[in-house]
Amino acid sequence: MIELLGEFLLGTIFWVFGEIIFYRLCYFTGVAVILLVSLGKYYPGKLIQNKKLRQTQRAEGNKFTYVKDKKRYISYDGASQIGLAFWIIFILILLFKLFV
């Protein structure tokens, strides 16, 4: 019983870290990278809260970029993946500098 409770608590802690801290950190890093690299050509999008609208957007082929009011947007998922790529490259560069 104690093992089950410990496993539940550990799983909850990892979920909180993954969903709330890590995913948001990647999103905000992606926003900064998008704004700096694209020089205003692309704007970061926000998470679409309506599940049916989000599924409709993806079904239409709008996975990572879309146009709204004559502005090009990169979706929430796309911004998060750009941020994740930034952090992976950053960590690899640090490890390379550390060991070479």
N, C-alpha and C positions, 0 to 999 in steps of 0.2 A: 504493500500500500504506500509506503514511504517512497519507494522507487518511482511509482507512478506519479505521485505528487511532485517529486523532484524533476522528473522528466517533463511534466506539464509546465512547471515554473521556468525551466530552462528553455523550453520551446517558446514560451510566451516572451521571454526576454530577447531571444534571437529574432522573433517576429517583430517586436517593437523596434529593435535596432535596424533590421532590414527595411521595414516599411516606412517608418517615421523618420529615422535619422539618415540612413544611407541613401534611400531613394530621393529624399528631399535635398540632401547635399549634392547629389548628382544632378538634380534638376536645376538648382540655382547656379551650380558651376557651368552647366550647359547653357543657361541663359546668358551668363557673362561671356562665355566663349562665342556664342552666336552673335551677340551685339558687337564684340570686338573684332571678330574675323570678317563678318559680312558687311560691316560699315553701313548698316541701315538698309541693306537689301532684303534681309529676312528679319522677322520678329518672332520671339518665342511665344508659342501658344499656351493656353491654359487648359487644365484638365476639364473635359466635358463631363459634368456631373450626371447628366441624363444618360442612362445606360443604352436606351434604344437609339438615341441620336448618335452616340459614340459608335455603336455597332453599324448604323446606317452609313456614317462617314467612312468607316473602314471597308464596308462592303462596296462602296463606290470607288474604291481604289485610293482614297485619301489617307494613306497610312502615316506618312511623316510630314508632308507639306500640303498646304491648301492656301487658296486665295480668298480673302475676305476684304471687302471695301478697297479693292485695288492694292492691297498689301499682301505680301507673301509671308505666310506663317509656317513655322516648324512646330509640329505637334508636341504635346507634353511628353509623350513617349520618346520622340526623336530628340528633344532637348535633354532628357534624362540619359539617353544612350550616348549623346555627345559628351555630356559631363562624365559619364563612366569611362569612356574612352580616354578623356583627358587625364583622369586619375590613374588609370592603368599605365598610360605612357609616362606620367610623372613618377610613379613608383618604380617603373622599370629603369628610368634614367637615374634615379637615386641609387638603386641597387647596382647598376652598372658602374656609376662613379665610385661607389663604396668598395666594390670588389676588384676594380681594375686600377 
